């Protein structure tokens, strides 16, 4: 089956359902085509699949009201945050209601003495860090896009800081969740640890809106480091750069960020962000700690890099220089698009054990070098995760088919290396076909049983994560 051509099969809405929504929410319920189409697309390669209506919620009671009514009538309900997902997570494959949570953007509480913050689902990571500016604390998970915390929890987001601070899985302490039938539950307390019952927090983190609707998130905070320094190091080839990363991690150097960009990505970034980086494979490092520890980390990493042909570090010590550098890295996706004006992108990511990273990246690059379209590779390689951006002619079905074959080979390669089909993009629609190969049928049966228990009418973001036969 061509995974990029999934037909939308909307469930019929019962008479009076849209009228009930309009009566409850007024102007915050829209059936306008432009609004529906905006909420029926993301950054994935799939065509627009609009919902039947979009509801803008402001509080938990409103979310629960919509959930109850959709559950009672068997209507699909898709939570929506910032719309920045990459694998078709929020497309309304069965029509229904899109529940936009962006208006739930209140920071509920900051407990600086406990290093925690509780926020509504629509609060974005930049918004939270701006509110924390005077506390001496920060929230480190940084997926690039200014995503909402609810969406980041739902997709188990990661990002550039994961090598030191972990992912959303490690940094979500508790959730407030609206269940499929409209009940409101708290998954845990704010205690640092607990042995009380099932770990419901981890159940909902990464569930992509298929098991419940995340409406509040309590996250861990960290002290802002005393000293921060960033550096760029160019390498003669891709393998040398990745081998350096492997040795840095295996030596236990506590680097905060290690990002990889291949020569194509560097060239695109130079053009898009008006930089003058050397156009060869490079690593971007960031070091956090005391001035002495930052210096020690940098010396250790530079020694390893030199052994693999790395050039001397180019430093970015001033905050404005670091900001410019990391903004350019975060814009690598949009920069890549400019390599082929008018193109559409197909993106994919995998994650492998760090010992297999060089092999996986190398084999992937050699295959992509033979492709009929341009590509870039970037990665949070400190934890074995890298991304491929394939730049395709939107009107050439042969290129799309070729990109899907390359994606399938990449994922098969990663799984064979005991890796995963997605390190941080999530499953959505695009990675469903690989779930059986990665987890096995018995594990999929358990996942399907959980879905059936928590969402027996299959109203929450239906058609996502689990392959159709699961």
Buried (B, 14 or more C-beta within 10 A) or exposed (E): EEBBEBEBEBBEBEEEBBEBBBEBBEEBBBBEEEBBEBBBBBBBBBBBBBBBBBBBBBEBEBBBBBBBBBBBBBBBBBBBBBBBBBBBBBBBBBBBBBBBBBBBBBBEEBEEEBBBBBBBBBBBBEBBBEBBEEBEBBBBBBBBBEBBBBBBBBBBBBBBBBBBBBBBBEBBBBBBBBBBBBEBEEBBEEEEEEEEEEEBBBBBBBBBBBBBBBBBBBBBBBEBBEBBBBBBBBBEBBBBBBBBBBBBBEEEBBBBBBBBBBBBBBBBBBEBBEBEBBBBBBBBBBBBBEEEBBBBBBEBBBEBBBEBBBBEBBBBEEEEEBEBBBEBBBBBBEBBBEBBEEBBBBBBBBBBEBEBBBBBBBBBBEBBEEBEBBBBBBBBBBBBBBBBBBBBBEEEEEBBEBBBEBBBEBBBBBBEBEBBBBBBBBBBBBBBBBBBEBBEEEEBEEBBEBBEEBBEBBBBBBBBBBBEEB
